[in-house]
Amino acid sequence: MFLLLCCTIGAQAERKFSERPKLVVGVVVDQMRWDYLGRYYDQFGDEGFKRLIEEGYSCDNCLINYLPTVTAIGHTSAYTGTTPALHGICGNDFFIDDTPVYCCGDTTVSTVGSDSRKGEMSPRNLLSTTIGDQLRMHTDFRSKVIGVSYKDRAAILPAGRSANAAYWFDAKNVCFISSTYYMNELPAWAKAYNDELKKNKKAQELNKKIGYDPICGTVTTDMAIAALKGEQLGKGDVTDMLCISYSQTDVIGHEWGTRGEHTDGAYLGLDKDLARLLKALDEQVGKGNYLFFLTADHGGAHNYQWMADHKLNGGAWRIKEDVMGSELKAYLRDKLGADLSIINGINGYRVFLNHGKIKEMGLSVSQVKEALIDYARQMPHVQFVMDFEKVNTWSVPDVLRSRALLGYHPHRSGDLLLVLEAGWYEFWPSSSKVGTTHGEWNPYDAHIPLLFYGWQVEHGSTSREVHITDIAPTVTQMLHIQQPNACVGEAITEITDKD
C-alpha cells in the first residue's frame, strides 16, 4: 500500500510539472483604467470582457509600482516581471548618457513589408528576458513567440529579444510590417492579410488616422488571428505564446479623454474584438487549452477642464510655456550663468541633465541639481522634487520613494523626478485640450485591470494588492519554467496554488 501511494504521488507530481497549456495569450489594453471594467460592464456583450470576468479570475487591486507610468515601460514590466531599474526601458523616449533614444529605435535594421522607415525597430535596448524568452529557452527554442500591435513598441517589447516575430502597423501604407531583426521577408499569411487590408475601404480612407478609430482594434485582432492560424500556434508539442496589444484606446484617450462617445466606442468595439479573438482561440486551440491574461500598461487621468467644470482639482502643467519658458531661462542665467542647453529635456516628469554640457560650462552636476530643485519647489502645483541619487533619504511618502527607486536606471532615467499635485499633468503644445494623458503615481494612472482566464484558472477575484510585475512570475510558475532573469515580482498564489 505504501509503495502504491508513493507511486501515485510520484505520478501526480510528474503530471503537474509536465502539464502546460498549448498556448499562452497575453493582451495589453493601452491606457485602460481598472474602473472601466465596472463602467462598461452592463454594456459589454457576453463573450468578451464579461466572459473573462465571469469565468476567469480578476485581480481588482493591481497597481503599477514604479514611475513613470507610460506605454513602453508598462508593456515591458508586464512581460519581464521587473521595472525600469532592471529592464532598462525607461520610457517611450529617453536618454542613455546624454544620447537621445527611442525605446525600440534601431538603425542597424530595415523595414520588412513596406518601403517606409517604420520598421527600423528592435528590442535591443531591452536588458532583461521576458516570459516568451524564458519559454523559448525552456523548450530549446522550439516554442513560437509572436507579438502583434498597432504600435511598434507594444508588439516588440512584450515578445522579447528572442521572439520569432513582431508585427506592427505602418499607417501611411496601411499594412502590418516587421524588421530585419526578425526576418527578411513577411510570411505568406502576413502578406495575404495585408492584401485583405488593401480591400478595406474604411482602413484605407482613415490612413494615418486609423489609430483614432475602433477599427484599429479590429485590424489588430484580425492580424492576431491571422498569426494564430498562419503560424499554427498551439498546434505543436510545446507551448507557444501570442502577445497582443490594443493601442486605439490610448490614441483615442489622448485625443478625447476618459469620457464621451469616442472612448465609449473604443471599449465597446474592443469588447466585440475580444469576443472574436476568444472564439478563434476556442476553434484553433480549444477552450481550456490556452492560458489567457489581460492587463493594461497604464491608466489615464480625467481631462483637467472636465475636472474643473465639476469643481475638482486638476490642471495642465504646460511644459513649453510654464516650465521650460522665459522664467527658467532667466533663472539659469542669473543663478548659474548657464542656458537651457544644460537640460536635455523633461520627459515623464523627469529632468534629464546634459552632463557633457554642464562639464563644458565648468559647473558640477550637483550644483545644477541643487539650483533646479530650488527653482522647481517654487513652481505652482509641483508637490515634490526628488534627486534620484538621494531619493532613499528624501522626505517624501514611502509610496513615492519606492516607485521612484524602482523606476530609476542610473544611465537612462534622468536626474530629477517631479511629482505634481493630484489631477495635474504634463501638457505639450500638441496636447488635445479635451484629451488626457498619464505618467504619474496616482490611482488613475497606476490602477489597472488584471484578468486571468482559461487553462487551470478557477473563477474568482481578489482585492489583495498585486503589481504589474507579478504577471510574469505568475505565468511562468503555471508553466513550470524559470522566471525572467531580472524578475522582482511574486507569483499570485490565488491563481497558481491548486489543491
Sequence and secondary structure as in RCSB ss.txt:
>XXXX:A:sequence
MFLLLCCTIGAQAERKFSERPKLVVGVVVDQMRWDYLGRYYDQFGDEGFKRLIEEGYSCDNCLINYLPTVTAIGH
TSAYTGTTPALHGICGNDFFIDDTPVYCCGDTTVSTVGSDSRKGEMSPRNLLSTTIGDQLRMHTDFRSKVIGVSY
KDRAAILPAGRSANAAYWFDAKNVCFISSTYYMNELPAWAKAYNDELKKNKKAQELNKKIGYDPICGTVTTDMAI
AALKGEQLGKGDVTDMLCISYSQTDVIGHEWGTRGEHTDGAYLGLDKDLARLLKALDEQVGKGNYLFFLTADHGG
AHNYQWMADHKLNGGAWRIKEDVMGSELKAYLRDKLGADLSIINGINGYRVFLNHGKIKEMGLSVSQVKEALIDY
ARQMPHVQFVMDFEKVNTWSVPDVLRSRALLGYHPHRSGDLLLVLEAGWYEFWPSSSKVGTTHGEWNPYDAHIPL
LFYGWQVEHGSTSREVHITDIAPTVTQMLHIQQPNACVGEAITEITDKD
>XXXX:A:secstr
 HHHHHHHHHHHHHHHHH   SEEEEEEETT  TTHHHHSGGGS TTTHHHHHHHSEEETTEE  SS   HHHHH
HHHHHSS HHHH    SEEEETTEEEETTB TTS EESSSSSTT B STT  S  HHHHHHHHTTT S EEEEES
SHHHHHHHH TT SEEEEEETTTTEEEEETTT SS  HHHHHHHHHHHT HHHHHHGGGGGGSTHHHHHHHHHHH
HHHHHTTTT SSS EEEEEEE HHHHHHHHH SSSHHHHHHHHHHHHHHHHHHHHHHHHT TTSEEEEEEES   
   HHHHHHTT   EEEEIIIIISSHHHHHHHHHHHS  GGGEEEEETTEEEE HHHHHHTT  HHHHHHHHHHH
HHTSTTEEEEEEGGGGGGSSS HHHHHHHHHT  TTTS SEEEEE TTEEEE TTS TT     SSSHHHHEE E
EEEETT  SEEE S EEGGGHHHHHHHHHT    TT      HHHH   
